[in-house]
Amino acid sequence: MEEAQVLADRIAIINKGKIVAEDSPHVLLEKYGGKKTVVIEETSSELALKFREQFPTADVFGSTISIEAEDASEIATILEFLAKMGHERDITIKNPSIEDVFLRMIGSKITEEGELA
């Protein structure tokens, strides 16, 4: 899917034999890609707790925190909070991908084995 996102002029997403979306990768990402995701790794349990208090929609998996951000100002707010807490490393901002669009359009997830769930 990464190659399709980079190389294709148009992409069609097919679910159960029917085209559910078709457009340029850029338009599909804009329409169906969702928000950017801020991922913070190697966090302490104390930081995770305080982060959840400040941002209730955050997901915490072990020492990794993940939160969707609507726009740059929301990302800036998250980064400012992390700086105040002294955590300024292991931070990644992920853009939605065509795989995210595909999964959203077919209403499924991919398991660790790479199979649709």
C-alpha positions as a Markdown table, in Angstrom:
| # | Residue | x | y | z |
|---|---|---|---|---|
| 1 | Met | 0.0 | 0.0 | 0.0 |
| 2 | Glu | 2.9 | 2.3 | 0.6 |
| 3 | Glu | 3.9 | 2.1 | -3.1 |
| 4 | Ala | 0.3 | 2.9 | -4.2 |
| 5 | Gln | 0.3 | 5.9 | -1.9 |
| 6 | Val | 3.5 | 7.2 | -3.5 |
| 7 | Leu | 3.3 | 6.1 | -7.1 |
| 8 | Ala | -0.4 | 5.9 | -8.0 |
| 9 | Asp | -2.4 | 8.7 | -9.6 |
| 10 | Arg | -5.7 | 7.1 | -8.5 |
| 11 | Ile | -6.6 | 4.4 | -6.0 |
| 12 | Ala | -9.8 | 2.4 | -5.8 |
| 13 | Ile | -10.7 | 0.6 | -2.5 |
| 14 | Ile | -12.7 | -2.5 | -3.1 |
| 15 | Asn | -14.7 | -4.2 | -0.3 |
| 16 | Lys | -16.6 | -7.4 | -1.1 |
| 17 | Gly | -16.4 | -6.8 | -4.8 |
| 18 | Lys | -17.7 | -3.2 | -4.7 |
| 19 | Ile | -15.7 | 0.0 | -5.1 |
| 20 | Val | -16.2 | 1.9 | -1.9 |
| 21 | Ala | -13.9 | 4.8 | -2.6 |
| 22 | Glu | -11.9 | 6.0 | -5.7 |
| 23 | Asp | -9.8 | 9.1 | -6.0 |
| 24 | Ser | -6.2 | 10.4 | -5.9 |
| 25 | Pro | -4.2 | 9.3 | -2.8 |
| 26 | His | -4.2 | 12.9 | -1.6 |
| 27 | Val | -8.0 | 13.2 | -1.8 |
| 28 | Leu | -8.6 | 9.8 | -0.1 |
| 29 | Leu | -6.2 | 10.8 | 2.7 |
| 30 | Glu | -8.0 | 14.1 | 3.2 |
| 31 | Lys | -11.5 | 12.6 | 3.2 |
| 32 | Tyr | -10.9 | 9.4 | 5.0 |
| 33 | Gly | -7.4 | 9.3 | 6.5 |
| 34 | Gly | -8.3 | 10.6 | 9.9 |
| 35 | Lys | -6.1 | 12.7 | 12.2 |
| 36 | Lys | -2.4 | 12.8 | 12.8 |
| 37 | Thr | -1.2 | 10.6 | 15.7 |
| 38 | Val | 1.4 | 11.6 | 18.3 |
| 39 | Val | 3.2 | 8.6 | 19.7 |
| 40 | Ile | 5.3 | 9.0 | 22.8 |
| 41 | Glu | 7.5 | 6.0 | 23.7 |
| 42 | Glu | 9.6 | 5.0 | 26.7 |
| 43 | Thr | 7.4 | 6.9 | 29.1 |
| 44 | Ser | 7.2 | 6.4 | 32.9 |
| 45 | Ser | 4.0 | 5.3 | 34.6 |
| 46 | Glu | 3.9 | 8.7 | 36.3 |
| 47 | Leu | 4.0 | 10.5 | 32.9 |
| 48 | Ala | 1.4 | 8.2 | 31.5 |
| 49 | Leu | -0.9 | 8.9 | 34.4 |
| 50 | Lys | -0.5 | 12.7 | 34.2 |
| 51 | Phe | -0.8 | 12.6 | 30.4 |
| 52 | Arg | -4.1 | 10.7 | 30.7 |
| 53 | Glu | -5.4 | 13.3 | 33.2 |
| 54 | Gln | -4.5 | 16.1 | 30.8 |
| 55 | Phe | -5.6 | 14.3 | 27.6 |
| 56 | Pro | -8.4 | 11.8 | 28.4 |
| 57 | Thr | -8.6 | 10.5 | 24.8 |
| 58 | Ala | -5.0 | 9.2 | 24.9 |
| 59 | Asp | -4.3 | 5.5 | 24.7 |
| 60 | Val | -1.7 | 4.0 | 26.9 |
| 61 | Phe | 0.0 | 0.6 | 26.0 |
| 62 | Gly | 2.7 | -0.2 | 28.5 |
| 63 | Ser | 5.3 | 2.6 | 28.2 |
| 64 | Thr | 3.8 | 4.0 | 24.9 |
| 65 | Ile | 1.2 | 6.7 | 24.7 |
| 66 | Ser | -0.7 | 7.4 | 21.5 |
| 67 | Ile | -3.1 | 10.3 | 20.9 |
| 68 | Glu | -4.8 | 11.7 | 17.8 |
| 69 | Ala | -4.4 | 15.4 | 17.1 |
| 70 | Glu | -6.7 | 17.5 | 15.0 |
| 71 | Asp | -4.2 | 20.1 | 13.9 |
| 72 | Ala | -0.8 | 21.7 | 14.5 |
| 73 | Ser | -2.0 | 23.7 | 17.5 |
| 74 | Glu | -3.2 | 20.6 | 19.2 |
| 75 | Ile | 0.1 | 18.9 | 18.5 |
| 76 | Ala | 1.9 | 22.0 | 19.9 |
| 77 | Thr | -0.2 | 21.7 | 23.1 |
| 78 | Ile | 0.8 | 18.1 | 23.5 |
| 79 | Leu | 4.5 | 18.9 | 22.9 |
| 80 | Glu | 4.4 | 21.8 | 25.4 |
| 81 | Phe | 3.0 | 19.5 | 28.0 |
| 82 | Leu | 5.7 | 16.9 | 27.3 |
| 83 | Ala | 8.4 | 19.5 | 27.6 |
| 84 | Lys | 7.1 | 20.7 | 30.9 |
| 85 | Met | 7.1 | 17.1 | 32.1 |
| 86 | Gly | 10.7 | 16.8 | 30.9 |
| 87 | His | 10.0 | 14.2 | 28.2 |
| 88 | Glu | 11.4 | 15.6 | 25.0 |
| 89 | Arg | 12.6 | 12.4 | 23.2 |
| 90 | Asp | 11.0 | 9.3 | 21.6 |
| 91 | Ile | 8.2 | 11.4 | 20.1 |
| 92 | Thr | 6.8 | 10.6 | 16.7 |
| 93 | Ile | 4.1 | 12.4 | 14.7 |
| 94 | Lys | 2.4 | 10.0 | 12.3 |
| 95 | Asn | 0.4 | 11.1 | 9.3 |
| 96 | Pro | -2.5 | 8.9 | 8.2 |
| 97 | Ser | -1.7 | 6.4 | 5.4 |
| 98 | Ile | -3.6 | 4.8 | 2.6 |
| 99 | Glu | -3.6 | 1.7 | 4.8 |
| 100 | Asp | -5.5 | 3.7 | 7.4 |
| 101 | Val | -7.9 | 4.8 | 4.7 |
| 102 | Phe | -8.4 | 1.2 | 3.5 |
| 103 | Leu | -9.0 | -0.1 | 7.0 |
| 104 | Arg | -11.5 | 2.7 | 7.8 |
| 105 | Met | -13.4 | 2.1 | 4.5 |
| 106 | Ile | -13.7 | -1.7 | 5.0 |
| 107 | Gly | -14.3 | -1.4 | 8.7 |
| 108 | Ser | -11.6 | -3.8 | 9.7 |
| 109 | Lys | -8.2 | -4.1 | 11.4 |
| 110 | Ile | -5.0 | -6.0 | 10.7 |
| 111 | Thr | -3.8 | -8.5 | 13.2 |
| 112 | Glu | -0.1 | -9.0 | 14.2 |
| 113 | Glu | 0.0 | -11.8 | 11.7 |
| 114 | Gly | -1.0 | -9.4 | 8.9 |
| 115 | Glu | -4.5 | -10.8 | 8.5 |
| 116 | Leu | -7.7 | -8.8 | 8.4 |
| 117 | Ala | -9.6 | -9.1 | 11.7 |
